[in-house]
Amino acid sequence: MLPPLWNLFFEIIDQSRDLFNPILAYLLGWRYHDLDKGWEVCVIRCLATFDVTSMAIMFERLFRKKGLNVKVVPVPRSLSSSCGLACEYPCEDEEKIRSICVDRDIDVIGWHRLD
């Protein structure tokens, strides 16, 4: 259930969806589908997976200190059965995150986009 403000936001967007929804989806990193029954928005999540839990914790601490919205989440079994933890991060910051991981020797075994 979304908070009332979000409901109002989506109601306004829905009234002018032909113009705003594709633009909004692009800006927020969403994949957007035009279905026969209406519109469907799929949120794209970006995950980094690790061999060991300590790397996932190090990744989260480092990027939270840098002000990014990063959190440790369970790894979907369809991706990996390694340490069981992944970090979800903002997709728009992926290039910056990857370069910092190389500089700081954080061993990421996989970069994934899920919807």
Secondary structure as the mmCIF struct_conf table of DSSP 4:
data_model
#
loop_
_struct_conf.conf_type_id
_struct_conf.id
_struct_conf.beg_label_comp_id
_struct_conf.beg_label_asym_id
_struct_conf.beg_label_seq_id
_struct_conf.end_label_comp_id
_struct_conf.end_label_asym_id
_struct_conf.end_label_seq_id
HELX_RH_AL_P HELX_RH_AL_P1 PRO A 4 GLN A 15
TURN_TY1_P TURN_TY1_P1 SER A 16 SER A 16
HELX_RH_AL_P HELX_RH_AL_P2 ARG A 17 LEU A 28
TURN_TY1_P TURN_TY1_P2 GLY A 29 GLY A 29
STRN STRN1 TRP A 30 LEU A 35
TURN_TY1_P TURN_TY1_P3 ASP A 36 LYS A 37
STRN STRN2 GLY A 38 VAL A 43
STRN STRN3 ARG A 45 THR A 49
BEND BEND1 ASP A 51 VAL A 52
HELX_RH_AL_P HELX_RH_AL_P3 THR A 53 LYS A 65
TURN_TY1_P TURN_TY1_P4 LYS A 66 GLY A 67
STRN STRN4 LYS A 71 PRO A 74
HELX_LH_PP_P HELX_LH_PP_P1 VAL A 75 PRO A 76
TURN_TY1_P TURN_TY1_P5 ARG A 77 LEU A 79
BEND BEND2 SER A 82 GLY A 84
STRN STRN5 LEU A 85 TYR A 89
HELX_RH_3T_P HELX_RH_3T_P1 CYS A 91 ASP A 93
HELX_RH_AL_P HELX_RH_AL_P4 GLU A 94 ASP A 103
TURN_TY1_P TURN_TY1_P6 ARG A 104 ASP A 105
STRN STRN6 GLY A 110 LEU A 114
#
